[in-house]
Amino acid sequence: MPTTDTIDVRDFAEEAFLARDTPDRPHALIAVGSTRNAETARIARTLAAHLEIVGFIVEIAEAVEHGMPGPPDYDLVIIGLSHHLHDHDLLRWIEGIGTTLCDVTSALFLLGRGHDRTHVMARLAEAGWRPHAVTTFPDSEDPGDIERSIAAFVENLATLVSARATS
């Protein structure tokens, strides 16, 4: 089984994703603006590792690479944004597929300091997307706390996907 210490973001690129693909594993997409930011890369990698541990096959896509896949190909779509909404490429992608995101189990994680999610949620609602789950990973949080927060978030998401699949 993968661990969060042994997985690199590149392990979740499209080629690696296709190599692990099987029809019996649920598919997850983690969409971020870019993994050039160390914190974004760490959160995406840790989310992916925990999703793989609970049985998902995971792809990480970066909006700055302009190769964003469509959500209908996935059982779960997780999008990572900053509280300040600086991820313009990712926001454009969300605007283009916002209502389609509602057809699959989707979640949002916010990075950085920001206690008021209202402006972020309003912006996403304008794009037609209302995520099924939302969490925040603050910059100042201890790495062990973030790891536990991510593990709990993934368990909740796995339950959501399972419940939607059986309904």
C-alpha positions in Angstrom: 0.0 0.0 0.0 1.2 3.5 -0.7 2.1 5.8 2.1 2.2 9.5 2.2 6.0 9.5 2.5 6.6 7.4 -0.6 4.3 9.0 -3.2 5.3 11.8 -5.4 2.8 14.1 -7.2 4.1 12.7 -10.5 2.8 9.3 -9.5 -0.7 10.6 -10.1 -0.1 12.0 -13.6 -2.3 10.6 -16.3 0.2 8.0 -17.5 0.6 6.5 -14.0 -3.2 6.7 -13.5 -3.8 4.7 -16.6 -1.3 2.1 -15.6 -3.2 1.4 -12.3 -6.7 1.7 -13.9 -9.1 -1.2 -13.3 -12.9 -1.1 -13.7 -13.6 -2.2 -10.1 -11.8 0.7 -8.5 -13.5 4.1 -8.1 -11.8 6.9 -9.9 -10.9 10.2 -8.2 -9.6 13.5 -9.7 -7.8 16.0 -7.5 -7.8 19.3 -9.4 -5.5 22.2 -8.3 -4.2 25.4 -9.9 -0.6 24.2 -9.8 1.6 21.9 -7.7 4.5 24.4 -7.9 3.4 25.7 -4.5 4.9 23.2 -2.0 1.9 23.3 0.3 -0.5 22.6 -2.5 1.7 19.7 -3.7 1.9 18.3 -0.2 -1.9 18.4 0.4 -2.6 17.0 -3.1 -0.1 14.2 -2.6 -1.4 13.3 0.9 -5.0 13.4 -0.3 -4.1 11.1 -3.2 -2.2 8.7 -1.0 -5.1 8.4 1.5 -7.6 7.9 -1.4 -5.4 5.1 -2.8 -5.2 3.5 0.6 -9.1 3.3 0.8 -9.3 1.9 -2.8 -9.5 4.8 -5.2 -7.4 5.2 -8.3 -6.3 8.9 -8.3 -5.2 11.4 -10.9 -3.9 14.9 -9.9 -4.5 17.5 -12.6 -3.1 21.1 -12.7 -5.1 23.8 -14.4 -2.0 25.7 -15.4 -1.1 22.6 -17.6 -4.4 23.2 -19.5 -5.2 19.5 -19.7 -8.1 19.4 -17.4 -10.3 16.3 -17.8 -14.1 16.4 -17.5 -15.8 15.3 -14.2 -18.1 12.6 -15.7 -15.1 10.3 -16.0 -14.7 10.2 -12.2 -16.6 8.9 -9.2 -15.1 11.7 -7.1 -13.7 15.2 -8.0 -11.8 17.1 -5.3 -10.8 20.7 -6.1 -8.2 22.7 -4.1 -8.4 26.5 -4.1 -6.9 29.3 -2.0 -9.1 31.4 0.1 -8.1 34.3 -2.0 -9.2 32.8 -5.2 -5.9 33.4 -7.0 -6.3 30.2 -9.0 -7.7 31.8 -12.2 -7.1 28.9 -14.5 -8.8 26.5 -12.1 -11.7 28.9 -11.6 -12.2 29.2 -15.4 -12.3 25.3 -15.6 -14.9 25.3 -12.7 -17.0 27.9 -14.6 -16.9 25.8 -17.7 -18.1 22.6 -16.0 -19.7 23.8 -12.8 -23.2 22.3 -13.2 -21.6 19.0 -14.4 -19.6 18.9 -11.1 -23.0 18.5 -9.4 -23.5 15.2 -11.2 -20.6 13.5 -9.4 -19.6 13.5 -5.8 -17.4 16.6 -5.5 -15.5 18.3 -2.7 -13.6 21.4 -2.1 -10.5 22.0 0.0 -9.3 25.5 0.7 -5.7 26.4 1.5 -4.4 29.1 3.6 -5.7 31.4 6.3 -9.3 32.5 5.9 -12.1 32.0 8.3 -14.8 33.2 6.1 -15.7 30.8 3.3 -18.7 32.9 2.2 -17.0 34.7 -0.7 -15.5 31.5 -2.0 -18.8 29.6 -1.8 -20.7 32.5 -3.4 -18.2 32.6 -6.3 -18.5 28.9 -6.8 -22.3 29.0 -6.7 -22.2 31.6 -9.4 -20.3 29.1 -11.5 -23.1 26.5 -10.8 -21.1 24.4 -8.4 -22.1 23.5 -4.9 -19.6 20.9 -3.5 -20.9 18.0 -1.4 -18.1 18.5 1.1 -15.8 21.4 2.1 -12.8 21.6 4.3 -9.9 24.0 5.0 -6.2 23.2 5.5 -4.6 26.3 7.1 -1.0 27.1 6.4 -0.1 27.2 10.1 -1.5 23.8 11.0 1.0 21.2 12.3 1.8 18.5 9.6 0.5 15.7 11.8 -2.8 17.6 12.3 -3.1 18.1 8.6 -2.4 14.4 8.0 -5.2 13.5 10.4 -7.6 16.1 8.9 -6.9 14.7 5.4 -7.5 11.1 6.6 -10.8 12.0 8.2 -11.8 14.1 5.0 -11.0 11.1 2.8 -13.0 8.7 5.0 -16.0 11.0 4.7 -15.6 11.3 1.0 -15.3 7.5 0.5 -18.6 7.2 2.5 -20.3 9.8 0.2 -19.1 8.1 -2.9 -20.3 4.7 -1.7 -23.7 6.0 -0.6 -24.2 7.7 -4.0 -23.2 4.6 -5.8 -25.8 2.5 -4.0 -28.7 5.0 -4.3 
